[in-house]
Amino acid sequence: MPDVRLEPRRRTARLVGDALVAAWVLGWAVVAWVLKRAVDGLAEPLTRVGDNTEALSRRLDDAARDLGSLPLVGQDLSNAFGSLGRQLADLTAQADAQADSVLATAWLLSWVVWLLPSLTVVLLYLPRRLRRARELEAARRYLAERGDFDLFALRALQHASPTELARLPQPPAEAWRSGDPATIRALAQLELDRVGLAVGTRPRVEE
């Protein structure tokens, strides 16, 4: 059985491609995280406003209860302080809602910034990568199990350029039909070079 393996250059190119895609996805993840942190910072003033108004609202409510016990004007003062406390409570709720909205927007923006460029590259790269891997594995197993180069020679007649075919020592189509072993192996090598497989010793081809 022939020794079938992926060419080192193709293996290196595949690993480099995988690394570049991983770096692209990771790089956009970093960009998305930095953007999220920046947008999160916009919510901090709103959070502080909410905390301050909530604390002041509680003090006014306490004051309203205390003033309610005073004679004559106590009830009026209690109502006034209570009304102001409720207004501040509404302001606290609005500030908290706006802060939550900013934080939710930060998450949404970060996901969009990360997913759009990442998925675009992954969806363009991954299907082709997997298809090529399946094709290479099928070709490798076929040659390893059968050692038959004739099929690859036929595919070379379909895919190789006229310049590549002209380098062969004999007219390739005629030699393939006659079953010439050297021509079949040389044609098969052209196809194997195209798909990125190396099989044993390369056949000699005239330059």
Secondary structure, DSSP 8 states (H G I E B T S, - for coil): ---EEE-HHHHHHHHHHHHHHHHHHHHHHHHHHHHHHHHHHHHHHHHHHHHHHHHHHHHHHHHHHHHTTSSSSHHHHHHHHHHHHHHHHHHHHHHHHHHHHHHHHHHHHHHHHHHHHHHHHHHHHHHHHHHHHHHHHHHHHHHHHH---HHHHHHHHHHS-HHHHHTSSS-HHHHHHHT-HHHHHHHHHHHHHHHTEEESS------
